[in-house]
Amino acid sequence: MRKSLLMTLALVLVASAAYAADAPAAGAAVGPTAAWATAIGMAIAAGLCGLGQGMGLKAACEGTARNPEAGGKLTVTLILGLAFIESLAIYALVVNLILLFVKPLGA
């Protein structure tokens, strides 16, 4: 519970810094604060998705080692779970791209 609360707080603070950034210069595509915020956000999302995928693969390997007959069912469930975890990384990428390239209302 404490870990998820701290992660949520960190993400909220990074996103608010990106929205509070000054308008980018005429030649720059995005402001430096927005670029750093999205890079940190995507790094956190990719890291946590990688941890989740590793834990799922570990559990599937242990399950197959304990009961080899259930390997087929575990493989299907593993692939489905990995697809769901990967979709979370893609959603994070979309949110970060929106944060980078969509101008705030006040700008």
matplotlib code that plots the C-alpha trace (Angstrom):
import matplotlib.pyplot as plt

x = [0.0, 2.7, 4.7, 1.8, 1.0, 4.6, 4.6, 1.4, 2.7, 5.9, 4.0, 1.6, 4.6, 6.4, 3.3, 2.5, 6.1, 5.7, 2.4, 3.9, 6.9, 7.3, 6.3, 9.0, 11.2, 10.2, 12.7, 12.2, 9.6, 9.0, 10.1, 13.0, 10.9, 8.2, 10.9, 12.4, 9.0, 8.0, 11.3, 11.1, 7.5, 8.2, 11.3, 9.2, 6.4, 8.9, 10.8, 7.7, 6.2, 9.5, 9.4, 5.8, 6.7, 9.7, 7.6, 4.9, 7.5, 9.1, 5.8, 4.9, 8.3, 7.9, 4.3, 5.5, 8.4, 6.0, 3.3, 4.5, 1.0, -0.3, 2.3, -0.1, -2.7, 0.1, 1.6, -1.8, -2.3, 1.2, 1.0, -2.3, -0.9, 2.2, 0.0, -2.0, 1.2, 2.7, -0.5, 0.1, 3.5, 1.9, -0.8, 2.0, 3.7, 0.6, 0.0, 3.7, 3.4, 0.2, 2.0, 4.9, 3.1, -0.3, -0.2, -1.9, -5.1, -3.4, -0.5]
y = [0.0, 2.4, 1.7, 2.3, 5.6, 6.8, 5.8, 7.7, 10.7, 10.7, 10.4, 13.3, 15.5, 14.8, 15.5, 18.8, 19.9, 19.2, 21.2, 24.1, 24.4, 27.6, 27.7, 26.3, 28.6, 29.3, 26.7, 24.0, 21.3, 20.8, 22.4, 20.8, 20.1, 18.3, 16.2, 15.2, 14.5, 12.2, 10.5, 9.7, 8.7, 6.2, 4.9, 4.1, 2.5, 0.4, -0.7, -1.7, -3.5, -5.4, -6.4, -7.6, -9.6, -11.2, -12.1, -13.7, -15.7, -16.8, -18.1, -19.8, -21.6, -22.7, -23.9, -25.9, -27.4, -28.5, -29.9, -30.5, -31.6, -28.1, -26.5, -25.9, -24.0, -22.1, -21.0, -19.6, -17.8, -16.5, -15.1, -13.4, -11.9, -10.7, -9.0, -7.2, -6.0, -4.8, -2.9, -0.9, 0.1, 1.2, 3.2, 4.9, 5.7, 7.2, 9.4, 10.5, 11.4, 13.4, 15.2, 16.0, 17.2, 18.6, 22.2, 23.1, 25.2, 28.3, 28.3]
z = [0.0, 1.0, -2.2, -4.5, -2.7, -3.1, -6.8, -7.4, -5.6, -7.6, -10.9, -10.0, -9.0, -12.3, -14.4, -12.7, -13.3, -17.0, -17.2, -15.3, -17.6, -19.6, -23.2, -25.5, -27.5, -31.1, -32.5, -29.8, -30.2, -26.5, -23.3, -21.4, -18.3, -20.3, -22.0, -18.7, -17.1, -20.0, -20.0, -16.3, -16.6, -19.4, -17.6, -14.5, -16.6, -18.6, -15.5, -13.6, -16.7, -17.0, -13.4, -13.8, -16.9, -15.1, -12.1, -14.4, -16.3, -13.1, -11.7, -15.0, -15.0, -11.4, -12.2, -15.2, -13.2, -10.4, -12.8, -16.3, -17.5, -16.8, -19.1, -21.9, -19.8, -18.1, -21.4, -22.7, -19.4, -19.4, -22.9, -22.1, -19.0, -20.8, -23.4, -20.7, -19.0, -22.4, -23.1, -19.9, -21.2, -24.5, -22.6, -20.7, -24.0, -25.4, -22.3, -22.4, -26.1, -25.4, -22.6, -25.0, -28.1, -27.0, -25.9, -22.6, -22.8, -21.4, -23.9]

ax = plt.figure().add_subplot(projection="3d")
ax.plot(x, y, z, "-o")
ax.set_aspect("equal")
plt.show()
